[in-house]
């Protein structure tokens, strides 16, 4: 069975995330949004009242490119994320999101300046609860 991980995600997956998806989500294909839809997903206008019309092109693309049992990595604008998590459950997809371990390092330099370094490391994909 060809199980896909479809990306509603503005970033490129790291090699570690790709390995994790293949091992722990049992996917054998990773499908990003096409460029025009990725641009739309990454730039949800904050001033529109309802997202349904704005997201329609993405929904239509998902209907053509997904099947029940596929995983849908959904992260982005809060309202758009909620919309597609609900859509995924209704269409028998498995909505997931990436979790990270955050590492915060702070140093006080000799001149009194505080230098802060933040690192993020992928930990796992977590299923949204229904």
C-alpha positions, 0 to 999 in steps of 0.5 A, spaced: 500 500 500 502 506 498 501 511 504 503 518 503 505 524 508 502 530 504 505 537 507 500 543 509 507 546 511 511 552 509 518 549 510 522 543 507 522 537 511 529 536 514 532 529 513 531 527 520 524 528 519 523 524 512 526 518 516 522 519 522 516 519 517 518 513 513 519 509 520 514 511 525 508 514 520 510 508 515 509 513 509 513 511 503 511 517 499 512 525 501 508 530 497 509 537 498 504 542 495 505 545 488 508 552 488 502 556 487 498 553 493 504 553 498 505 560 497 497 561 498 498 556 504 504 560 507 501 567 506 494 567 509 491 574 509 489 576 516 484 581 514 479 576 511 473 574 515 472 566 512 477 562 510 473 557 506 473 560 500 481 562 500 482 555 502 478 552 496 484 551 491 488 547 496 482 543 498 480 541 491 488 539 490 487 535 497 481 531 494 485 529 488 492 527 491 490 524 498 486 517 500 483 515 506 489 512 511 494 518 508 497 522 513 497 530 513 502 534 516 498 540 518 502 546 521 501 554 519 495 559 520 491 557 526 484 558 523 487 554 516 490 549 520 484 547 524 480 547 518 484 542 515 485 538 521 477 537 521 477 536 514 482 530 514 478 527 520 472 527 515 476 524 509 479 519 513 486 522 513 491 522 519 492 529 521 499 530 524 504 535 526 511 536 528 514 537 535 520 540 537 525 540 542 527 547 544 534 548 546 536 555 549 543 557 550 544 564 553 551 567 555 553 574 558 559 576 554 565 580 557 562 587 554 556 585 558 552 584 551 547 578 552 548 573 546 542 568 546 542 562 541 536 558 540 536 551 536 530 546 535 530 539 533 525 535 531 522 530 536 516 526 533 510 527 529 504 527 533 497 525 531 492 531 532 486 528 537 479 528 534 
